[in-house]
Amino acid sequence: MDRAGFERLAGRLADAWNAGDAVTAAECFAESVDYRDPRRYRFSRRAQLVRFFEPSPDGHAVTWHRRLFDEQAQAGVLEYTYVGQHRYHGAAVVEIDADGRISRWREWQHRDDERSWLEYLAGPAE
Protein backbone atom coordinates (compact mmCIF):
# COMPACT_ATOMS: atom_id res chain seq x y z
CA MET A 1 0.00 0.00 0.00
CA ASP A 2 1.19 3.50 -0.73
CA ARG A 3 0.39 6.70 1.19
CA ALA A 4 -2.64 7.46 -0.98
CA GLY A 5 -4.00 3.98 -0.28
CA PHE A 6 -3.51 4.51 3.45
CA GLU A 7 -5.39 7.82 3.22
CA ARG A 8 -8.26 6.06 1.43
CA LEU A 9 -8.36 3.30 4.03
CA ALA A 10 -8.36 5.81 6.91
CA GLY A 11 -11.09 7.80 5.14
CA ARG A 12 -13.22 4.70 4.60
CA LEU A 13 -12.85 3.73 8.27
CA ALA A 14 -13.75 7.22 9.54
CA ASP A 15 -16.71 7.48 7.16
CA ALA A 16 -18.04 4.11 8.36
CA TRP A 17 -17.63 4.99 12.04
CA ASN A 18 -19.23 8.39 11.53
CA ALA A 19 -22.18 6.77 9.72
CA GLY A 20 -22.61 4.19 12.51
CA ASP A 21 -21.82 1.39 10.04
CA ALA A 22 -20.00 -1.16 12.20
CA VAL A 23 -19.86 -3.80 9.43
CA THR A 24 -18.12 -1.51 6.93
CA ALA A 25 -15.76 -0.24 9.63
CA ALA A 26 -14.82 -3.81 10.55
CA GLU A 27 -14.21 -4.65 6.87
CA CYS A 28 -11.22 -2.27 7.01
CA PHE A 29 -9.56 -4.85 9.27
CA ALA A 30 -8.12 -8.29 8.51
CA GLU A 31 -10.17 -11.34 9.43
CA SER A 32 -7.45 -12.30 11.91
CA VAL A 33 -6.53 -9.05 13.63
CA ASP A 34 -4.72 -7.84 16.72
CA TYR A 35 -6.80 -4.87 17.93
CA ARG A 36 -6.08 -3.66 21.43
CA ASP A 37 -5.73 -1.05 24.06
CA PRO A 38 -2.91 -2.68 26.03
CA ARG A 39 -4.59 -1.91 29.35
CA ARG A 40 -8.29 -2.43 28.61
CA TYR A 41 -9.25 -4.80 25.76
CA ARG A 42 -8.06 -7.06 22.98
CA PHE A 43 -9.83 -8.51 19.95
CA SER A 44 -8.47 -11.10 17.54
CA ARG A 45 -11.30 -11.58 14.99
CA ARG A 46 -13.08 -9.17 12.67
CA ALA A 47 -16.49 -10.41 13.91
CA GLN A 48 -15.59 -9.21 17.41
CA LEU A 49 -14.92 -5.74 16.01
CA VAL A 50 -18.40 -5.52 14.49
CA ARG A 51 -19.90 -5.78 17.98
CA PHE A 52 -17.27 -3.43 19.47
CA PHE A 53 -17.86 -0.82 16.74
CA GLU A 54 -21.63 -0.63 17.19
CA PRO A 55 -22.47 2.97 18.07
CA SER A 56 -24.02 4.01 21.35
CA PRO A 57 -27.68 5.13 21.19
CA ASP A 58 -26.51 8.72 20.66
CA GLY A 59 -24.11 7.72 17.87
CA HIS A 60 -20.38 8.20 17.64
CA ALA A 61 -17.82 9.99 15.51
CA VAL A 62 -14.09 9.99 14.86
CA THR A 63 -11.87 12.77 13.56
CA TRP A 64 -8.33 12.10 12.35
CA HIS A 65 -5.95 14.88 13.32
CA ARG A 66 -2.79 13.40 11.81
CA ARG A 67 -2.16 10.44 9.56
CA LEU A 68 1.41 9.22 9.09
CA PHE A 69 2.41 6.27 6.93
CA ASP A 70 5.69 4.41 6.40
CA GLU A 71 5.31 2.64 3.07
CA GLN A 72 8.34 0.40 3.51
CA ALA A 73 7.17 -0.84 6.93
CA GLN A 74 3.48 -0.91 5.90
CA ALA A 75 2.73 0.82 9.21
CA GLY A 76 1.12 4.07 10.20
CA VAL A 77 -0.04 6.27 13.03
CA LEU A 78 -3.46 7.88 13.39
CA GLU A 79 -4.01 10.66 15.93
CA TYR A 80 -7.69 11.05 16.64
CA THR A 81 -10.60 12.26 18.68
CA TYR A 82 -13.40 9.75 19.21
CA VAL A 83 -16.73 10.88 20.59
CA GLY A 84 -19.35 8.38 21.75
CA GLN A 85 -20.56 8.09 25.30
CA HIS A 86 -17.39 10.04 26.16
CA ARG A 87 -14.71 11.98 24.29
CA TYR A 88 -11.31 10.33 23.88
CA HIS A 89 -8.16 11.81 22.39
CA GLY A 90 -5.52 9.33 21.34
CA ALA A 91 -3.26 7.69 18.83
CA ALA A 92 -3.23 4.28 17.15
CA VAL A 93 -0.26 2.50 15.63
CA VAL A 94 -1.46 0.33 12.76
CA GLU A 95 0.04 -2.30 10.48
CA ILE A 96 -1.32 -3.12 7.03
CA ASP A 97 -1.43 -6.65 5.59
CA ALA A 98 -0.86 -7.74 1.99
CA ASP A 99 -4.62 -7.40 1.29
CA GLY A 100 -4.59 -3.72 2.25
CA ARG A 101 -6.44 -4.21 5.55
CA ILE A 102 -5.42 -3.30 9.06
CA SER A 103 -3.89 -6.38 10.70
CA ARG A 104 -2.70 -4.72 13.92
CA TRP A 105 -4.18 -1.75 15.80
CA ARG A 106 -2.69 -0.61 19.09
CA GLU A 107 -4.35 2.43 20.61
CA TRP A 108 -3.59 4.65 23.55
CA GLN A 109 -6.24 7.14 24.48
CA HIS A 110 -7.31 9.46 27.26
CA ARG A 111 -10.86 10.31 28.21
CA ASP A 112 -11.41 14.06 28.18
CA ASP A 113 -15.04 15.07 28.03
CA GLU A 114 -14.26 18.75 28.50
CA ARG A 115 -11.49 19.73 26.10
CA SER A 116 -11.14 19.88 22.33
CA TRP A 117 -8.14 18.29 20.61
CA LEU A 118 -6.15 21.53 20.62
CA GLU A 119 -6.98 22.23 24.26
CA TYR A 120 -5.97 18.68 25.10
CA LEU A 121 -2.64 19.07 23.31
CA ALA A 122 -1.97 22.31 25.19
CA GLY A 123 -1.86 20.28 28.39
CA PRO A 124 -2.96 21.19 31.88
CA ALA A 125 -3.39 24.80 32.90
CA GLU A 126 -0.46 26.29 34.75
N, C-alpha and C positions, 0 to 999 in steps of 0.2 A: 504494500500500500504506500502511496505517496502522500504528501501533505494535503493535497486537495481531497484525496479519498478520506483521510482522517477528518477533515473539516465536514465532509458530507455525512460521514458516520456520526459525528458529534451532533450535527444538525438534525439528523433523522432521530437520534435518541432524545434530544431536547424537545423536538416537535411532538414525539409520541408521549413523553411524560406530560408535557403541557396540555395535550389533548385528553389526558386520562386514559390513554390506550396502552394498557399494560402488556398486551400481547405483542404489539409492534415494538415497544421498548425492549422487551425480552429478546426479540428476534435480532437485535443488535449484538447479542452475546452468543458465544459458542454453546453448543449443547452441553458439553462438559466444561464448566467454568469454575474459576476460583474468585468468588466475589465476597469481599469481607471488609468489615471494620475490625481491626485486630483486637479490639477490646469488647465488642458487643455482638457481632453476628458473623456467620459464614454460610455461604450457599455454594453448592457444587453442581447443580443442574439448572438448566434454563427454566424448566417447569416451576422450580422453587421461586425464581425471580418474578414470574407472572404474578404469583400471589403477593410477593413482597412489594411489587410495583403498583398494586391496585391503589388508586387514590383514596384519601379520606373522604368522608361525605362532603366536605367543603372544597374538595379538589386539591391539586398541588401543582407546583410549577418549579422549573429549574432555569437558571440563567448562567451561562458560561461567562466568566470574566476573562479568562486566559486559556488558550489552547496551544500547547507546545507538542511538537512531534519530532521524534528522532527516526528518520526513515530506515537507517541502517539497523537499528535495534528493534524496529517495529514496536516502539513504546512511546507513550505520550503522557502528558499531565493535563488535567482539566481542573481549573479553579472555578468554584461555583458558589451560588447561593441556591438553596433548596427551601421552598416554602410549602408546608403541608399543615399538619397540626401545630408545628413550630417552625421557626426559621433557623436554618443551619448554614453556616459559611464553612467551606472546606476545600479540600483538594483530593483528587483521585489520581493514582498512578495506574495506567492501563497498558496492557500488552495486547497486540493484535495477532491473530492466527493467520494461517495461509489462506483461509476462506474470507478474510477481511472482517472478521467478527472479533469482539472483545473476548479474550480468553482469560484474562486476569484483571481484576479491578480491586485495588486496595485504596480505601478512603479513610481520611482523617477529617473529622468535622467537629465544629463547636456550635452548640445551641446558643443563639442570640436573638431573642424575640424582639429586642428593642432597636438594634442598630442596623443600618444599611451596610452594604459591603464596604463602602469607603470609610464609614465611621468605624466599622470593625477593624479595618486595616490600620487606622490611625492609632489603635490601641486604647488603653485605659486613660481616663483624664488624669492630668497631673495634679 
